[in-house]
Amino acid sequence: MGAPRDVEVRRSKRRRRTVSAYREGDRIVVLIPASFSAADEAEWVETMVARIERSEQTSPVTDDDLLERALALSDQYLGGLAVPESVRWVTNQHTRWGSCTPVERTIRLSERLRTMPGWVVDYVIVHELAHLLEPGHDAGFWAWVERYPRSERARGYLLGWSAAAEITPPSEFTPADTD
């Protein structure tokens, strides 16, 4: 048996058959119908807590995984034209999501991205890959980045994350307003 967990069970008269669970801070909240017996509750709590804990156990993405992912994204969205020499996680980027040295064809990603959804990490990778084709942040550069279909959504996520963490987001991750 593992360590005790902080679990809150919420019964609802509106719920008839469905059970759901989610993480709320350090606590797992399990929502069940009010009509469930104590045995049903115990069974469903165990099932749903295990499901949440399983979903949170992801294997760490290695630098080799990042390079492989970058090559796949380059093929898919940039016609295979952006080929990095290396892509790696770094711990010293506190104000940037990523950086690229086009001459060396190297890309570095902030460790802060590790906890973010994969499509957000993919956006940052595409952004840095685009620097291998266009070093600045001009219209040509943004045309490459916009080939990634979730660009706008990922920028919104990063802006929201920055606001929640009360840090100034890097300006180079959003195109200049054209209004």
C-alpha positions in Angstrom: 0.0 0.0 0.0 1.3 3.5 -1.0 1.5 6.7 0.9 -1.9 8.2 2.1 -3.5 10.4 -0.6 -5.4 13.6 -0.1 -8.7 12.6 -1.8 -12.0 14.4 -1.6 -15.2 12.7 -2.6 -18.1 14.9 -3.7 -21.5 13.3 -4.0 -24.1 14.8 -6.4 -27.8 14.2 -6.5 -27.7 15.2 -10.2 -25.3 12.5 -11.1 -26.9 9.2 -12.0 -24.2 6.9 -13.3 -21.1 8.9 -14.2 -17.9 9.2 -12.1 -15.2 11.6 -12.8 -12.0 12.8 -11.1 -9.5 15.6 -11.4 -6.5 17.1 -9.6 -7.2 20.3 -7.6 -3.8 21.4 -6.2 -2.4 18.5 -4.1 -5.9 16.9 -3.7 -7.7 14.5 -6.1 -11.4 15.2 -6.3 -13.7 12.3 -7.2 -17.3 13.1 -8.2 -19.8 10.3 -7.8 -23.6 9.9 -7.7 -25.2 10.5 -4.3 -26.9 7.1 -4.6 -23.6 5.1 -4.5 -23.1 2.7 -1.6 -20.0 2.9 0.5 -18.6 -0.1 -1.3 -19.3 1.6 -4.7 -17.6 4.7 -3.5 -14.5 2.9 -2.3 -14.2 1.0 -5.5 -14.6 4.1 -7.7 -12.3 6.2 -5.6 -9.5 3.6 -5.9 -10.1 3.3 -9.7 -10.2 7.1 -10.3 -7.2 7.9 -8.1 -5.2 5.2 -9.9 -6.3 6.7 -13.3 -5.2 10.2 -12.3 -1.9 9.0 -10.9 -1.2 6.9 -14.1 -1.9 9.9 -16.3 0.5 12.0 -14.3 3.3 9.4 -14.7 5.0 10.3 -17.9 8.4 9.2 -18.9 10.8 12.1 -19.2 11.5 13.4 -22.7 15.2 13.1 -23.4 17.4 15.3 -25.6 17.4 12.5 -28.2 13.6 12.5 -28.1 13.6 16.2 -28.6 15.9 16.0 -31.6 13.7 13.2 -33.1 10.6 15.3 -32.5 12.2 18.4 -34.0 13.1 16.5 -37.2 9.5 15.1 -37.5 8.1 18.7 -37.0 10.4 20.1 -39.6 9.3 17.4 -42.0 5.6 18.0 -41.3 5.5 21.8 -41.2 8.7 23.1 -42.7 9.2 20.8 -45.6 12.2 19.2 -43.9 14.3 22.3 -44.5 15.1 23.0 -40.9 17.6 20.4 -39.7 19.0 21.0 -36.2 22.3 19.5 -35.1 21.0 19.2 -31.5 17.9 20.0 -29.4 18.3 19.9 -25.6 16.7 20.9 -22.3 18.5 23.6 -20.4 18.0 24.9 -16.9 19.5 28.4 -17.3 16.6 30.0 -19.4 14.4 31.8 -17.0 13.1 34.5 -19.3 12.9 32.5 -22.6 11.1 29.4 -23.7 13.8 28.4 -26.1 16.7 29.7 -28.1 18.5 28.9 -31.3 22.0 29.4 -32.6 21.6 29.1 -36.4 25.3 29.0 -37.1 25.7 25.9 -34.9 22.2 24.6 -35.7 21.5 24.1 -32.0 18.2 24.6 -30.2 17.8 24.8 -26.4 14.5 24.5 -24.6 13.7 25.8 -21.1 13.1 23.1 -18.5 9.9 25.0 -17.6 8.4 23.5 -20.8 8.6 19.9 -19.4 5.3 20.2 -17.6 3.4 21.8 -20.5 1.3 20.0 -23.0 3.1 18.4 -26.0 1.5 20.7 -28.5 2.9 23.8 -26.6 6.4 22.2 -26.6 5.9 21.5 -30.4 5.1 25.1 -31.0 8.3 26.2 -29.2 10.3 23.7 -31.3 8.8 24.9 -34.5 9.5 28.5 -33.5 13.2 27.7 -32.9 13.3 25.5 -36.1 12.1 28.6 -38.0 15.2 30.4 -36.8 17.3 27.9 -38.8 15.5 29.3 -41.9 15.0 32.9 -40.9 17.2 34.2 -38.1 15.1 37.3 -37.1 11.5 37.8 -36.2 10.4 39.3 -39.5 7.3 38.5 -41.6 9.1 35.6 -43.4 10.0 34.0 -40.0 6.4 34.3 -38.8 5.1 32.8 -42.1 7.2 29.6 -41.3 5.9 29.5 -37.6 2.3 29.9 -38.7 2.5 26.6 -40.6 2.1 24.9 -37.3 -1.7 24.8 -36.9 -1.7 25.3 -33.1 0.6 28.4 -33.1 -2.0 30.9 -31.9 -3.4 28.5 -29.3 0.1 27.7 -28.0 1.1 31.4 -27.8 -2.1 32.0 -25.8 -1.2 29.2 -23.5 2.3 30.6 -22.9 1.0 34.1 -22.3 -1.5 32.7 -19.8 1.1 30.6 -18.1 3.4 33.7 -17.9 0.6 35.8 -16.4 -0.2 33.2 -13.8 3.4 32.9 -12.8 3.7 36.7 -12.8 6.6 36.8 -15.2 6.9 38.9 -18.3 6.6 36.7 -21.3 9.4 36.8 -23.9 8.3 39.2 -26.6 9.9 37.2 -29.4 7.2 34.5 -29.1 4.4 36.6 -30.4 4.3 38.4 -33.8 4.3 42.2 -33.7 0.8 43.7 -33.9 0.0 44.7 -37.4 -3.0 46.9 -36.5 
